[in-house]
Amino acid sequence: MTAMTDHADVTPIWSPDPDEARETAIARFARAVEAEHGETLSGYTELWRWSVEHVEDFWAAVWDFFDIQADGERGSVLAEAAMPGASWFPGTRLNYAEHALRHGAVADMGDRVVVTAITEDGATTTTTWAELRACVASLAQWLRDEGVQPGDRVVGYLPNAPYTLVAFLATASIGAIWSACAQDYSGEGAAARFGQLDPVVLFAADGYRWNGRSHDRRAEVAALQRALPTLRATVNVPYLELPPTSESPEVPARAGDESPAGGAAVTWARATAAPAELRFERVDFDTPLWVLFSSGTTGLPKGIVHGHGGV
């Protein structure tokens, strides 16, 4: 085995322009720490060392520098340091989606592009701040109208696309919990994850593109719906623009009917059609934001929960 090269002997293949580096967020943050705490931080390593030696000072500085919006005054940073069980910023309430979207409310930002999506064949679409905020607001209101509440689980069987971003932010904005997996998982594979969450709404695309081919996943969506009896609605996302199958007609369940697998079937267009006010439900700092899952190679996939404040 070849011995590892000492990092001091490694020549970087690229270094940023010094003037640009001085204006990065992390450089500006380091200067704020120096001014507030009387430290001399000559580079990233020194900032990292200070962060682990002064944990509470570091995270208080992060909170203040990035102007975290929350109910309640920032008091103690770490009420309990035991692991597991660490308790951060007790008494504060905030919402991740509020922070992700707040810059779009700044004057003159509405028409600026915030998302550029490029598909495998090179087709490009852009979304402005105003469009993103409006779509999230509409979808969040639809979720509320469907009875989705803080703490409910909403899941996505979706490709990496703007639809997925909007569904996640809308879910987070109302304090519900998000989880998603890609469509190269079978319906059974997705159900092994989502079935542990008892989700109330499913966002599911008709398919995805990979390696020059379109992959129709409508049958897998139907299998996933059958495996999730807690679903009250499924929002059908037209990524490939395929027609609905007989198993997933684009009609809501009628009162008195036995609920079909997947609950009421709703088009993405209908779920995002009505203009609405963009609102955010602030939740406790450590309230779950999303659930990731392990690979499942050693048994049932294991959930990994991330909170609003931590993210």
Phi, psi and chi 1 to 4 in degrees:
 res  aa     phi    psi   chi1   chi2   chi3   chi4
   1 MET       -  133.2  180.0 -179.0  -66.9      -
   2 THR   -75.8  134.7  -57.0      -      -      -
   3 ALA   -64.5  145.4      -      -      -      -
   4 MET   -67.5  140.7  -68.3 -179.3   64.3      -
   5 THR   -76.7  135.7  -57.2      -      -      -
   6 ASP   -61.1  134.3 -172.6  -75.6      -      -
   7 HIS   -57.7  -29.4  -72.2 -174.7      -      -
   8 ALA   -65.4  -20.9      -      -      -      -
   9 ASP   -91.6   -2.7  -62.9  -28.8      -      -
  10 VAL   -87.9  129.2  175.7      -      -      -
  11 THR   -95.2  121.4  -58.9      -      -      -
  12 PRO   -60.0  144.0  -19.2   30.8      -      -
  13 ILE   -81.1  -14.0   61.3  172.8      -      -
  14 TRP  -157.7  141.7  174.3   84.3      -      -
  15 SER  -132.2  142.0  -65.4      -      -      -
  16 PRO   -71.8  158.5   27.6  -35.8      -      -
  17 ASP   -62.2  129.3  177.1  -89.8      -      -
  18 PRO   -56.1  -38.7  -25.8   35.0      -      -
  19 ASP   -65.5  -40.5  -69.2  -24.6      -      -
  20 GLU   -68.6  -39.4  -68.2 -177.0   -3.5      -
  21 ALA   -61.7  -35.9      -      -      -      -
  22 ARG   -67.0  -19.5  -83.0 -169.1  -70.2  -88.1
  23 GLU  -103.3    7.2  -66.4  -51.2  -48.1      -
  24 THR   -69.8  160.4   59.6      -      -      -
  25 ALA   -61.1  -40.4      -      -      -      -
  26 ILE   -68.9  -34.0 -165.2  168.0      -      -
  27 ALA   -68.6  -41.7      -      -      -      -
  28 ARG   -65.6  -37.2  -69.8 -174.1  -75.0  106.8
  29 PHE   -63.2  -44.3  172.3   70.1      -      -
  30 ALA   -60.0  -40.2      -      -      -      -
  31 ARG   -65.0  -36.7  -68.7 -162.8  -65.9  -88.3
  32 ALA   -65.6  -39.3      -      -      -      -
  33 VAL   -63.3  -44.1  168.2      -      -      -
  34 GLU   -58.6  -44.2  -70.0  177.8  -37.8      -
  35 ALA   -67.5  -38.9      -      -      -      -
  36 GLU   -77.6  -37.3  176.1   70.3   19.1      -
  37 HIS  -114.2    1.8  -65.0  -83.5      -      -
  38 GLY    68.3   25.6      -      -      -      -
  39 GLU   -89.3  159.4  -61.5  -73.2  -23.2      -
  40 THR  -118.2  109.6  -60.0      -      -      -
  41 LEU  -115.5   99.9  -54.3  171.7      -      -
  42 SER   -80.7  -10.7   59.4      -      -      -
  43 GLY  -174.8 -173.5      -      -      -      -
  44 TYR   -60.3  -42.7  178.1   85.4      -      -
  45 THR   -59.4  -41.6  -59.6      -      -      -
  46 GLU   -67.7  -37.8  -73.3   74.4   16.4      -
  47 LEU   -64.7  -44.4  176.1   60.5      -      -
  48 TRP   -59.5  -45.7  166.9   80.4      -      -
  49 ARG   -61.1  -43.5 -177.3  174.9  -65.6  112.6
  50 TRP   -62.0  -37.4 -176.3   79.3      -      -
  51 SER   -64.9  -35.4   76.6      -      -      -
  52 VAL   -88.6  -20.0  -63.5      -      -      -
  53 GLU   -89.3  -19.2  -68.0  174.7   -7.8      -
  54 HIS  -133.1   65.6  -57.4   83.5      -      -
  55 VAL   -57.3  -50.3  171.4      -      -      -
  56 GLU   -68.0  -40.7  -66.2 -162.4   41.1      -
  57 ASP   -61.1  -40.1  -73.1  -18.4      -      -
  58 PHE   -62.2  -50.1  172.1   75.7      -      -
  59 TRP   -73.1  -28.7  -72.4  108.3      -      -
  60 ALA   -64.7  -38.7      -      -      -      -
  61 ALA   -66.5  -39.4      -      -      -      -
  62 VAL   -59.8  -47.7  168.6      -      -      -
  63 TRP   -56.2  -48.5 -178.5  -70.6      -      -
  64 ASP   -72.1  -44.5  -65.9  -20.6      -      -
  65 PHE   -63.4  -39.6 -178.7   79.8      -      -
  66 PHE   -94.2    8.3  -70.0  103.8      -      -
  67 ASP    53.0   57.6 -170.2   26.6      -      -
  68 ILE   -64.5  128.8  -59.4  -56.6      -      -
  69 GLN   -92.7  123.4  -56.0  -64.3  -60.9      -
  70 ALA  -156.4  157.8      -      -      -      -
  71 ASP   -83.0  140.0  -64.0  -29.0      -      -
  72 GLY    91.2  146.4      -      -      -      -
  73 GLU   -78.0  142.7  -65.4  -66.1  -34.7      -
  74 ARG   -72.1  109.7  175.9 -178.2   66.6   73.9
  75 GLY  -102.3 -117.6      -      -      -      -
  76 SER   -67.4  145.4   62.7      -      -      -
  77 VAL   -83.5  -47.7  172.7      -      -      -
  78 LEU  -127.4   99.1 -172.2   56.1      -      -
  79 ALA   -74.4  -29.8      -      -      -      -
  80 GLU  -145.6  121.7  174.4   57.8   61.9      -
  81 ALA   -98.0   -1.0      -      -      -      -
  82 ALA   -65.2  146.3      -      -      -      -
  83 MET  -121.7  127.8  -70.5  -67.8  -72.7      -
  84 PRO   -73.8  163.7   30.0  -36.3      -      -
  85 GLY   115.6    3.7      -      -      -      -
  86 ALA   -56.6  137.1      -      -      -      -
  87 SER  -121.0  113.4  175.8      -      -      -
  88 TRP  -102.5  141.6  -65.5   87.8      -      -
  89 PHE    43.3   59.8  -64.3   99.0      -      -
  90 PRO   -62.0  144.6   24.7  -35.4      -      -
  91 GLY    85.7   -2.1      -      -      -      -
  92 THR  -101.0  151.0   59.1      -      -      -
  93 ARG  -132.1  133.0  -65.1  173.5   64.4   82.0
  94 LEU  -152.1  179.9   43.8   67.4      -      -
  95 ASN  -144.7  126.3 -173.3  -71.8      -      -
  96 TYR   -58.5  -45.6  169.6   82.3      -      -
  97 ALA   -62.3  -32.1      -      -      -      -
  98 GLU   -59.8  -40.7 -179.0  176.4    1.2      -
  99 HIS   -74.7  -36.6  -69.7   80.3      -      -
 100 ALA   -65.2  -29.0      -      -      -      -
 101 LEU  -107.4   -6.2  -69.0  167.7      -      -
 102 ARG   -67.0  -30.6   65.0  178.4  175.1  171.1
 103 HIS   -65.8  -24.5  -62.8  -66.9      -      -
 104 GLY   -70.5  -12.9      -      -      -      -
 105 ALA   -88.9   -8.3      -      -      -      -
 106 VAL   -69.9  144.0  175.4      -      -      -
 107 ALA   -54.0  137.8      -      -      -      -
 108 ASP    72.5    6.6  -60.0  -34.7      -      -
 109 MET   -93.7  -19.1  -71.6  -66.4  -71.8      -
 110 GLY   -56.3  -37.5      -      -      -      -
 111 ASP   -88.8    0.1  -68.3  -26.5      -      -
 112 ARG   -81.0  142.9  -66.3 -165.6 -175.0 -175.2
 113 VAL   -72.9  129.6  171.6      -      -      -
 114 VAL  -110.6  -26.3   62.3      -      -      -
 115 VAL  -131.4  129.2  176.6      -      -      -
 116 THR  -117.2  118.4  -60.9      -      -      -
 117 ALA  -109.3  129.4      -      -      -      -
 118 ILE  -124.7  119.9  -54.3  174.3      -      -
 119 THR   -83.3  172.4   58.7      -      -      -
 120 GLU   -59.1  -32.5 -168.6  179.4   73.4      -
 121 ASP   -85.9    4.7   60.7    5.6      -      -
 122 GLY    94.5   -6.1      -      -      -      -
 123 ALA   -63.7  133.3      -      -      -      -
 124 THR  -122.2  134.6  -58.9      -      -      -
 125 THR  -128.5  149.8   58.5      -      -      -
 126 THR  -123.8  152.2   59.1      -      -      -
 127 THR  -129.6  130.4  -56.0      -      -      -
 128 THR   -86.4  167.2   65.4      -      -      -
 129 TRP   -57.8  -43.8  -86.1  109.8      -      -
 130 ALA   -63.4  -42.0      -      -      -      -
 131 GLU   -65.9  -42.2  -69.9  167.1  -21.2      -
 132 LEU   -64.2  -47.2  178.3   61.9      -      -
 133 ARG   -63.4  -39.7  -74.0  169.3   56.5   86.3
 134 ALA   -66.8  -41.7      -      -      -      -
 135 CYS   -68.0  -40.7 -162.8      -      -      -
 136 VAL   -62.0  -43.0  169.0      -      -      -
 137 ALA   -61.2  -44.5      -      -      -      -
 138 SER   -63.4  -45.6  -64.6      -      -      -
 139 LEU   -68.3  -38.5 -173.3   56.6      -      -
 140 ALA   -62.0  -40.7      -      -      -      -
 141 GLN   -66.3  -38.8 -172.8   58.0   53.9      -
 142 TRP   -60.8  -42.7  178.0   84.2      -      -
 143 LEU   -60.5  -43.9  -71.9  168.3      -      -
 144 ARG   -60.4  -43.9  -69.3 -173.9  179.2   98.4
 145 ASP   -62.8  -27.9  -67.9  -16.8      -      -
 146 GLU   -80.9   -0.7  -71.2  -64.7  -52.7      -
 147 GLY    90.0   10.3      -      -      -      -
 148 VAL   -71.6  131.3  180.0      -      -      -
 149 GLN  -123.2  165.5  -60.0  179.0    6.3      -
 150 PRO   -53.0  134.7  -29.0   37.2      -      -
 151 GLY    94.0  -19.8      -      -      -      -
 152 ASP   -67.6  155.6  -75.6  -16.6      -      -
 153 ARG  -104.0  134.1  -82.2   73.6   62.9 -158.3
 154 VAL  -125.1  133.6  174.7      -      -      -
 155 VAL  -126.5  156.2  -63.6      -      -      -
 156 GLY  -129.4  127.4      -      -      -      -
 157 TYR  -108.9   86.9 -175.3   53.1      -      -
 158 LEU  -146.1  154.5  -62.8  163.6      -      -
 159 PRO   -79.2  173.3   29.8  -33.6      -      -
 160 ASN   -78.5  100.3 -171.2   12.0      -      -
 161 ALA  -154.6  164.3      -      -      -      -
 162 PRO   -56.4  -32.9  -30.4   38.0      -      -
 163 TYR   -52.8  -43.8  -62.1  107.8      -      -
 164 THR   -65.5  -43.2  -50.8      -      -      -
 165 LEU   -60.4  -46.0  175.1   62.8      -      -
 166 VAL   -63.6  -44.4  170.1      -      -      -
 167 ALA   -62.0  -41.5      -      -      -      -
 168 PHE   -63.7  -49.9  156.4   60.2      -      -
 169 LEU   -64.7  -37.0  -71.0  171.4      -      -
 170 ALA   -64.7  -42.4      -      -      -      -
 171 THR   -61.9  -48.4  -62.2      -      -      -
 172 ALA   -64.3  -34.6      -      -      -      -
 173 SER   -63.5  -26.8   73.2      -      -      -
 174 ILE   -99.0    5.5   65.6  175.3      -      -
 175 GLY    83.5    9.5      -      -      -      -
 176 ALA   -82.4  169.2      -      -      -      -
 177 ILE  -109.1  132.3  -57.3  167.5      -      -
 178 TRP  -104.1  146.8  174.2 -102.5      -      -
 179 SER  -150.8  146.7 -171.0      -      -      -
 180 ALA  -147.8  155.0      -      -      -      -
 181 CYS  -145.6  156.1   72.6      -      -      -
 182 ALA   -73.4  162.8      -      -      -      -
 183 GLN   -87.7    4.9  -69.5 -172.5  -64.4      -
 184 ASP   -76.8  -11.9   50.0   -0.9      -      -
 185 TYR   -73.9  143.8  -75.8  102.1      -      -
 186 SER   -71.1  169.1   66.3      -      -      -
 187 GLY   -58.1  -38.6      -      -      -      -
 188 GLU   -65.4  -41.9  179.9 -177.5    3.9      -
 189 GLY   -64.1  -41.1      -      -      -      -
 190 ALA   -66.1  -38.7      -      -      -      -
 191 ALA   -66.3  -30.6      -      -      -      -
 192 ALA   -61.8  -25.9      -      -      -      -
 193 ARG   -91.1  -59.5  -68.1  155.1  173.3   78.9
 194 PHE   -65.8  -29.2  -62.7  156.3      -      -
 195 GLY   -61.1  -22.4      -      -      -      -
 196 GLN   -76.5  -11.7  -58.5  179.5   52.4      -
 197 LEU  -104.5  -10.2  -57.1  177.6      -      -
 198 ASP    50.6   58.1  -67.0  -24.6      -      -
 199 PRO   -70.3  152.8   27.8  -36.1      -      -
 200 VAL  -103.7  -21.6  -64.5      -      -      -
 201 VAL  -136.6  139.2  173.3      -      -      -
 202 LEU  -118.5  129.1  167.0   67.3      -      -
 203 PHE  -101.1  124.1  -71.6   86.0      -      -
 204 ALA  -138.7  127.5      -      -      -      -
 205 ALA   -84.5  157.3      -      -      -      -
 206 ASP   -74.1  -14.7   49.0    5.0      -      -
 207 GLY   167.2 -170.5      -      -      -      -
 208 TYR  -148.8  169.7   66.2  100.0      -      -
 209 ARG  -114.6  138.5  -64.3 -177.2 -177.6   89.2
 210 TRP  -157.3  134.4 -175.8   77.8      -      -
 211 ASN    57.0   40.4 -159.5   25.1      -      -
 212 GLY    81.4    4.4      -      -      -      -
 213 ARG  -124.6  150.0  -68.7 -179.9   53.1 -157.8
 214 SER   -94.1  131.4  -66.2      -      -      -
 215 HIS  -111.7  108.0  -63.2  -97.0      -      -
 216 ASP   -71.8  120.7 -177.2  -12.7      -      -
 217 ARG  -117.2   20.1  -58.1  -55.9  -88.6  173.0
 218 ARG   -63.9  -38.3  -70.0  174.2  -63.5  173.2
 219 ALA   -65.7  -37.1      -      -      -      -
 220 GLU   -70.0  -34.2  -62.6  -59.2  -30.9      -
 221 VAL   -61.3  -45.0  170.4      -      -      -
 222 ALA   -61.7  -40.1      -      -      -      -
 223 ALA   -64.8  -39.8      -      -      -      -
 224 LEU   -64.9  -41.7  177.0   57.9      -      -
 225 GLN   -59.7  -42.9  -70.0  174.8  -52.8      -
 226 ARG   -64.8  -26.0  -68.8 -167.9  -65.1  -90.0
 227 ALA   -87.3   -4.5      -      -      -      -
 228 LEU  -121.9   82.2  -60.6  175.6      -      -
 229 PRO   -68.6  -13.0   25.6  -35.0      -      -
 230 THR   -83.6   -6.0   55.9      -      -      -
 231 LEU   -65.7  133.5  -70.0  177.6      -      -
 232 ARG  -101.2  -20.3  -61.8 -158.9  -64.6  -97.7
 233 ALA  -159.0  151.4      -      -      -      -
 234 THR  -125.5  127.7  -62.9      -      -      -
 235 VAL   -98.5  117.8  179.3      -      -      -
 236 ASN   -88.3  118.3  -65.3  -54.1      -      -
 237 VAL   -97.9  121.9  174.3      -      -      -
 238 PRO   -86.7   59.2   34.2  -36.6      -      -
 239 TYR   -64.1  -43.4 -170.1   72.7      -      -
 240 LEU   -96.5   -6.0  -63.6 -178.3      -      -
 241 GLU    60.5   42.3  -61.3 -176.1  -15.3      -
 242 LEU   -87.3  151.0  -60.1  173.9      -      -
 243 PRO   -70.9  153.8   26.1  -34.8      -      -
 244 PRO   -65.5  149.5   23.8  -33.3      -      -
 245 THR   -85.8  170.3   66.2      -      -      -
 246 SER   -65.5  -22.4   58.6      -      -      -
 247 GLU   -81.2  -16.1  -68.2 -178.9  -71.5      -
 248 SER  -134.8   61.7   57.0      -      -      -
 249 PRO   -64.3  148.9   26.4  -35.3      -      -
 250 GLU   -84.4   61.3  -57.5  -73.0    1.2      -
 251 VAL  -138.7  147.6  -65.8      -      -      -
 252 PRO   -76.5  157.8   28.3  -34.3      -      -
 253 ALA   -67.5  142.2      -      -      -      -
 254 ARG   -90.3  146.5  -65.9 -172.6  -61.9  -85.7
 255 ALA   -56.2  133.6      -      -      -      -
 256 GLY    90.9  -18.2      -      -      -      -
 257 ASP   -78.0  152.0  -74.1   -4.6      -      -
 258 GLU   -68.5  130.9 -178.6  179.0  -12.4      -
 259 SER   -62.4  130.5  -64.6      -      -      -
 260 PRO   -71.3  163.9   28.8  -35.1      -      -
 261 ALA   -56.6  132.1      -      -      -      -
 262 GLY    88.7   -5.0      -      -      -      -
 263 GLY    71.9 -157.4      -      -      -      -
 264 ALA   -63.9  134.7      -      -      -      -
 265 ALA   -92.9  127.2      -      -      -      -
 266 VAL  -132.1  137.7 -178.8      -      -      -
 267 THR   -78.1  153.8   63.0      -      -      -
 268 TRP   -58.6  -40.2  175.8  -93.4      -      -
 269 ALA   -60.2  -41.7      -      -      -      -
 270 ARG   -71.0  -37.3 -173.3  155.0   69.5   87.5
 271 ALA   -69.2  -20.7      -      -      -      -
 272 THR  -115.3   15.8   57.6      -      -      -
 273 ALA   -79.7  -37.2      -      -      -      -
 274 ALA   -87.6  124.5      -      -      -      -
 275 PRO   -59.8  146.3  -21.1   33.2      -      -
 276 ALA  -151.6  163.5      -      -      -      -
 277 GLU   -79.8  137.7  176.7 -171.9   -1.6      -
 278 LEU   -80.7  114.7 -175.5   58.4      -      -
 279 ARG  -127.8  154.2  -62.8 -175.9  -74.8  127.8
 280 PHE  -130.4  131.3  -57.3   98.6      -      -
 281 GLU   -90.4  109.1  179.9   72.0   26.2      -
 282 ARG   -76.9  135.5  -69.5 -178.1  176.1  176.7
 283 VAL  -128.1  166.4  -65.3      -      -      -
 284 ASP   -55.5  147.9  -70.9  -19.2      -      -
 285 PHE   -48.4  -43.2 -173.2   91.4      -      -
 286 ASP   -96.9   15.2   57.7   -2.2      -      -
 287 THR   -62.4  135.3  -64.8      -      -      -
 288 PRO   -56.4  134.9  -27.3   36.4      -      -
 289 LEU  -102.7  -50.2  171.0   63.7      -      -
 290 TRP  -147.0  162.2   59.0   50.7      -      -
 291 VAL  -121.7  120.3 -177.8      -      -      -
 292 LEU   -95.6  165.8  -48.5  178.9      -      -
 293 PHE  -132.3  146.4  -77.7   93.7      -      -
 294 SER   -69.9  174.1   66.8      -      -      -
 295 SER   -68.5  -25.0   63.1      -      -      -
 296 GLY    81.5   16.0      -      -      -      -
 297 THR   -73.6  -18.8   52.9      -      -      -
 298 THR  -116.4   29.6   58.1      -      -      -
 299 GLY   132.6 -161.5      -      -      -      -
 300 LEU   -60.2  135.9 -164.4   65.2      -      -
 301 PRO   -53.6  140.5  -25.9   34.9      -      -
 302 LYS  -103.6  133.2  -61.3  168.2 -176.5   65.0
 303 GLY   -75.6  141.4      -      -      -      -
 304 ILE  -126.5  113.9  -54.8  162.3      -      -
 305 VAL   -99.7  129.5 -179.1      -      -      -
 306 HIS  -114.4  140.6  -68.9 -174.1      -      -
 307 GLY   -99.0  163.0      -      -      -      -
 308 HIS   -55.2  -52.0  -82.0 -108.6      -      -
 309 GLY   -66.4  -41.1      -      -      -      -
 310 GLY   -62.8  -43.7      -      -      -      -
 311 VAL   -70.8      -  173.9      -      -      -
